[in-house]
Amino acid sequence: MPNDCISYQKSRYFTKLINDYLDEKSELKQLYNRFPKIENFKEQIEEKQQNFSFEIRKILVSQLEKQCLSFEISETTLNNIKLLNNSNTFTVTTGHQLNLFTGPLYFLYKIVSTINLCKQLKAEYPENNFVPIYWMATEDHDFEEINYFNFKNKKIKWNRESSGPVGRHSTDGLDEVFNHFSNEIGIGENAEYLKSSFQKSYLEHSNLADATRFIANELFKNEGLVIIDGDSIELKKIFIPYVEKELLEQTSFKKVSQTNEFLKDYFVQVNPREINLFYIEDNLRERVVFENGLYKVNNTSIQFTKTEIILELENHPEKFSPNVILRPLYQEVILPNLCYIGGGGELAYWLELKSNFEENNITFPILLLRNSVLLATKKQGNKADKLNLTWKDLFLNQQDLLNSKTKEYSKFKIDFTEQKEVLKRQFENLYTIANQTDKSFIGAVKAQETKQIKGLENLENRLLKAEKRIHADELNRILLLQNELFPNQSLQERKINFSEFYLDFGDDLINKLLDNLKPLEQEFTIITLNN
């Protein structure tokens, strides 16, 4: 069984911006508050404690209790909600879309990272309490991103028309999805649990927000996970001053645009709009725009004067929804939060936002890249051993992996570097002669050198191809194994749904994640599941 590890930076699955952040490059330090190290949470706790009011805590607790009234939550979760009344209680938060049946595996990794960081913080700072939060992205609208999950190379898809915030979508039509999934999953104790979980989540709840809350609670309630839906009138009331500032001053556009100019040498994840708000109703989610002295709801006839839109905000704050630029600010205004845990894409846009937080006098959270995991069976680990593969090998680009192993298996050294060096030394003598004669001869020498170097490279490639044919059997077995672990040459966690592993391994899947994920370590977690 391979026992090596691989850092995120060397995995080739993260952008330069994220790699530079993980490497704590000095030029990026102005974009974040504190780097995610256990010792840095001391000052983060002190800062947030000074900047979070008891009044907001009371409203938060009241709304969390209200949101879970019709759900069977654990004593641990209920106790965590009550602890939020106390000034020494803080949160660690992750957020995610309302993907059907949790979507890709990394949904689990985000939440387990959050739970495990809270445990680590409690061990380090026992005088405080730390509550894991899952922020449901109920106000998103990207239905095509969330209306399916993959199970054994098949797409289980929910087909329906979509408009408005996804959390308010009716679950009508999911009985057909359930029947499709049931036919695919087969029989057995774990299969029955998965069918029951889907049925109770999606067929016994009337909207997608409640269905997602149920399945997330079902998976993690014993760990004290607290689930929050920001689509709440009382929580939106807290955010009214920030929405008003956005409408009247467009601060976030100015601040984030300045940061994006600083980030111009990187890929910028999101660009701000002049007003970073949506106007939402059950079947409506459209941008608020300012045109010709009026605030308009894009693609509708709804419009307001300045006085009217401020009155609308005061009377109906629930109709104003922050977009990707402002949602993080909303989160940090209503939560006593220390740290946000997200994927590479999420952290990339969070790194654009610090100056806007400063402008609004809100503490910027510590940003932590979620755990990434490669799940392998014991059988797959044994195959890797027999093929003399390390985990680092399996993370390689497929062509690089095949070339590397072919050179390793070959009786010959498939590297003509030495021959190229000899050739270059020979041509150095010719250049000496050329420099003493007609200059046109120099061009002829250089052309011949290039031709002969190219010839050696072609011979090297042909030798490599010949050796690949000789070792085709072993190389094909390597390909099969890598394709099992990296479907479509992508990370497993971005493609496969948890049900595929739960079907074979049951609760051992969740337990192994809780036992092995170490949020503050910057390397892939390799977990072997016993067949």
N, C-alpha and C positions, 0 to 999 in steps of 0.2 A: 504494500500500500504506500503510494507516494506520501511524503511527510513535509514537503517544502511548502513555502507560501509565496504569495506575489502581492506586491504593493499596488494600490490603485494607480499610481503614477506610471507603473511599468506594464499595466495590463492592456494598454492601447484602447481602452473603452471610455476614456474621459478626455475632455477638451483641454487645450493649453491653459485656458483661464482656470479651470478647476485644478489642474496639476500645479500651476503656479501658486494657487491659494493653499493647496496642501503642503507645498514646499515653503510656505510663509515668505514668498518673495516680497522684499521691502516695498516695491512700488505699489503693491496692492493693499498695504496696511491701512491706508486712509479709507478703504471701502468697508471695513468691518470694525466692530467694537473690540472684541477680544477673541483670540484663537481658541478653539475647543480643546483645552487642557484642563484637567481636573482642578489644578490650583487656580485657574483663572475664574472659576465660578464663585470664589469668595467675593471678589469685587463686584461681579455681576449681581449677586444676591443683594449686596448692600445698595447698589445703585437702583435696582428695581424696587426694593423695599421702600426707598425714599420717594419713588415716583409712582406709587400705586395706592389709590385711596381705599379706605374702608367702605365707603359708599358704593364704589364699583364692585367690591367683593360681595356685598349684600345682594346687589342686583344679579350678579353672575350666579351666585349659589341658588337664588330663587328661580332663575331661568333654567339652570341645569336640573334642578329637582322637578320642575314642571315638564321639561322635555322627556324625562325618563319615567313619568308617572305610569304610563300604560305598558311599561316594559319590566320584565323580571330581572332586576339587577342584583349583583352580589353585595353582601355586606361590606366587602372591601371597597367596591366602587362607591357605594353610598357614603361610607366613612370618608373617602377621598373628597367627595363633593362637600361634605360638611367641614372638612379641614380647610377648605378654601376661604372660610370665614376668618381664618387666623392670619395675622400679619407675617408669620414665619412659614407660610405655605406658598410654594411656587409651582409653576407648571413647566413641563417640557412638552413641546407640541410637534406633531407631524400633521400634515394635511394630505388629502387624496381625493380624487374624483370618485363618483358613485358608480364605479365599474360593476357591471353585472357579475354577481357571485364573486366579488372582490377583484376580478380581472387578473393581471399577471402576478406572479409570485411576490414581486417586490412590495406589494401591499402589505404582506405579512412582515417583511423585513423592516419596513418603516416603523410599524407599530412595535415590534419586538425591540428594535433599537431604542425607541422612546421609553418603553417599560424598563429595559435594562439600564439605561442611563439614570433613570430615577432611582433605581436600587443602588447604583454606584455612588450617586450623590448623597443618598441617605447614609451610606457607610462612611463617607468622607466628612459630611456635615450633619451629624446626628441631631443637632439642636433644631434643625429645620425639617419641613415635610416637602415631598416632591411628588407631584401628581402627573401621570401620563395622560396626555390629551390627544384624541383624534378629532381633527377639525374636518367635518364633512363638507365637501365643495358643492353644497346644495344649490348655489346660485349660478353655477356654470351652465353653459348651454351646448357644449360640444358633444351632442348625443352620439354621433358617429364614432367617437373615441371610446365610448363606454358601453355600447349596446351589445357587446359580445364577450365571450371568453373562449380560449382554445383548450380543447380536451383531446389528447392523443391525435394531434395533427388535424383535428376537425374544428371548424368554427361553429360554436353554439351561439346563434344570433337572435336578437329580439328585433323584429321588423315592425316599425310603426312610424307614424309621422311625429315630428318633434317641434315644439316651439315653447318659449318661456324657460324659466329656470328648471333644470332637470330634477331637482329634489321634489318639485311639486307634481311631476309626471305621475299619472295614474299607472298602476301595475297591470292594467288590462292587457291581455294578450300573452302574459308570461306563463299561462297554463300550457300553451303550445311549446314554449321553450322548455318547460319542465318535462313534458312528454318526450321531447327529443333527447334531452339529457338523460332521462331515466332509461331510454332504450340503449343509449351508448354505454352507460356505466355498469350495467350488468347486476349481479346479485352478490350477496355477502354482507357481513356486519358493517363494514366501513361504507359500502355502497348504500346501504339503507340509511346510515347516518347522514351521508351527503344528500340523498334524496329528501330526507326529512328536513334538513337544514334549509335546502332550497325552497321546499314547500312552505315551511313556517315563515321564512323570510319574505318571499315574493308573492305567495298566493294568499297569505293571511294578513297582509298589510296593503293599504290602499294606495300608497305613494312610494316613490323610490327612496326618499329620505328615510322613512320609517323602515323600509325593507333593508336598507344598508345598515342602519343602526342595529337592527336585530341580528344580522349575520356577524357584524363586528363584535357586538356584545357577546354573542354565542361563543365566538372563538377566544375572546380575551377577558371575559368578565371576572374570572378568578384572579386576574392580575391587577384588578383595580382600575382598568382603563375607563376613562371618562370621555364620553362622546358629545361633541357640541355641534349644534346647527346654528350658524350665524344668521340664518334667515328668521330673525326674531325682532318683533317691534321693540321690546324693552331693551334689547342689546343695541339695536340701531339708534335708539334715543341717546345712548351714551356717545355715539359717534356723530351726532348732529353738528357740533361745532367744526369738526374736521371736514365734513361734507360741505358745509357752508363756505369754509375757507377755499375748498377746491372749486366750488362754483364761482366764487367772486374773485379769487386771486390766481387760480391755475398754478399754484405753487409746485405741485408735483411735476408738471410738465417742464418748468424751468429748471428745477433741481436735477431731475433724472436726465434731462437732455445734456446738462453740463457733465454729469458723470459719464454718460455714454460717449461724449467727445473724448474724455480721458481714456475710455476703453476702446477707442477706435481700432487699435491694433489687434483686438480680440474679436471673436464673433459675439455680437451683442444679442442677447437672448430675446428681449422685448424692447419696443420703443414706446414712449409715452404718447398719449393723445393730449390735446389742449385741455379737455375735461375727461378725467379717468373714472367716469361713472356710467352705470346703466340705469335705465328706468325700467322697473319690472312689475308685471302683474302675472297672474297664473299662466297666461298664454302669450306673454310679451316680455321680451328682453332686448331692448334697443339702446344704443348710445345716446347720451345727452350731449348735444352740440350747441354752440353759441354762434348764431348767425344774425346779422343785421339788427343787433340790439335785443334779440329774443333768444330764450333758451328753448330749444326744440328737441323732441324725441324723434330720432332718426327713423325714416321710413313710415312715419305716422303723421297725423294732422295735429298732434298734441303739441302745444307750445305755451310758454309762460313769459311774462315780464320778470324782471329782477325781483320785484316785490312779491309776485305770485309764486315764483319757484321757492323762495324762502318760506312762504306760508305753507306751500305744499310739503316742504321738507319737515316743518314743525308739526304738521297735522298727520303726515303719512311718511315717517322716516323709513318704513319697511319697503317703500317703493324705490328707494335709492340704493343701488347695489355697487360696491366698489369693484373695479376691474382688477386685473393682475398686478397693476402698479400700486393700487390703494388697499387691496385686500390684506396684505401683510400689516399695514398700519392699523387697520380695523382690528385685526387679531391681537396685536400688541396693546391696543388701547383697552380692550375688555378682558385680557388675561394677565395674571401676574407671572408672565412668562420669562424664562431665562434663556431658552435655547430653542431654535427651530431646526428640525431634522428633515432633510429632504434629499432628493436625487441631484445629480449633477446639473440638470437643466434648471431645477428650482433654485439651487444655490447661485447659479449664474445670474438669474434676475434679482435675487435678494441682494447681490453685491452691487446692484445699480441703485439701491434705495436708501442708503444710510444718510445722505445729505437731506433727504426729504423727512426722515425721522427727526433729524436734528432741528430742522425748521419748525417741526410740530412739537418739539420738546418731549418726545417719547423715546424711552430707552430702546436702543437697537439690540436685538437678541444675539447671542452667540449662534453662529451658523455651523451646523455639523452635517457632513455628508453621511447619509444613511449607510448601514451595513449592506454590503453586497455579498451574495452567497452563491457557491456552486454546490448543488446537491448531487451526490454520486452514490450509487449502490455499492455494496461490498464487492459484488461481481465486477463492476466497472473498475473499481480500484485494483482488483487482482489482474484484470486485463492490462491495465496501465503498467503494472509491475512486470508482467510477462513481456511486454513490448519495450521495456526499459524507458518508460515515459515518466517525466515529472509533471506536476501540475503546471509549472511554467511552460513546459513544452506544449501542453494542450491549449494554453491561452494564445499561442502564436497564430499569426495569419496562416491559413491552411497551406499555401504554397511554400512559405518559409519553413513550416513544420516538415513538409515532405522533403524539401531540399536538405534540411538539417539532418533528418534521420537517414536519408540516402547516403550522405557523406559519412555518417557514423557507421552504417552497415557495410560500406564498401571496403574492399581489400586495398583499394588505391586511395591516394590522397587526391580528392577532386578539388584541387586548388592550385591554379597555375601562377600564383603570385611570384613564386621563386623564379619561374621561367620568364615572366614579364620583367623582373628586375634585371636578370641577365641580359635580356634583349635591350633594355634601356641603357645598360652600361656599354653595350656594343655600339649603340647609336651615339653615345656621348663622344666616342672616338671619331665617328663620321662627322659629327657636328664640328669637331676641332678642325678637321680637314676642310669642311665646307666653309668655315669662317675665313679660311685663307685663300679661297678661290672665288669664282664668280658667285654673286649673291643668289642667282637663280637656282644654284645647286642646293641651297639651304631648304627651299621649298620642296624639292624632290626628296631630300632626306626625310623631312618631316612627314610627307605623305606616305613614304614607305614605312616609317615607324608606326604611324597610325594604322596602316593596313595590316602590318604583322601583329601588332597588339590585338587588333580586332580578330585576326585569325586565331590567335591563342584563346581569346574569349569564346569564339565559336566552338573550338575544339573542347573547351572546358564544359560548355553547355551540352554538347553532343555526348560527352562522356557521362555527364550527370543523367541525361535521358536514358542512355544505355544501362546504367546502373539501376535506374528506377524500374526498368523492365525486368531486370534480374531479381529485384527485391519487391516485385509487385504485390505478392501475397501479404507480406508484413505491412507494406504501405497501405494496402486496402483495409487491413484490420485497424490501422491507426485512423484512417479516414472515418470508418464506421463509428469508432469510439468517440472521436471528436464531434462528429455530427449528432451523436446521441446527447452529448453534454452541452453542445453549443448549436441548437437547432437553427438552421438557415445561417450558420456562421455568425450567430448573434448570441448575446447573453441569454442563458436559460431563463433567468428571472424576468426578462422582458417579454417572453413568449408564452410560457406555460402557466396554467392555473393550478392553484394549490391542490385541487381535487384529484389531479392525476397522481400526485404523490400520496395524498391522504388515502386514496383507494388501496394502496399497497401497504402503507406504514401506519395509518391511523394516527392516534395521538402522539406517537413517537416523533412525528414531523414537528409539531408545535413545541414539544418538550425539548427536542434537540436544538431548535432555534433559541429557545429561552436559555438553555444551558451554555450555548457556544458563542452567541453574538456579543462582541465587546465593542461598544459604540465608539470609543475614543481611539481605537487602533485603526490605522490607515492601510488595511490590507484585506484582500478577499478572504472570507471564511469558507473553508472547504469542509463540508459535513458529509460523512459517510453514513448512509442509512442501511441497516442490516436487512438482508433479504429474508 
